[in-house]
Amino acid sequence: MKPVIIVCIVLCTILMASSCVLLSLTRGLDEVMALQIHEVDLSTIADGVYSGTYDCERWKNTLQVTVVDHAITAISIVKDVRFAISETSNAIFARVMETQSLTVDAVSGSTVTSKAYLKSMELALRNQ
């Protein structure tokens, strides 16, 4: 084979592989960005540990939310999102516990992951 044909085949293969990776990484992005996070009335939540899972492509996660005296006292990760960054989870969990609210600002640069975590918390507390 001529070198030009080999180079074209290699470049086409790289382009196709890159497109597949990009598609995989962005699948579900619009759905998570459109998520509405609803506030939960903590005064109605009994003491306990509640589990919630949000399931959307690479943002699937399962969290446990601990409530004591109608306050969120701990949030732990059972199953984390793909490509997790501990700074993101730590920051969003701290904001929720500080404000005792799910309507907090997302972590800059990690809006989609922040929303996925918040939705898991909402589902945990709504389905208790």
Summary of the structure (lengths in Angstrom):
residues: 128
radius of gyration: 19.6
end to end distance: 65.3
largest distance: 74.5
contacts: 349
relative contact order: 0.18
helix: 51%
strand: 19%
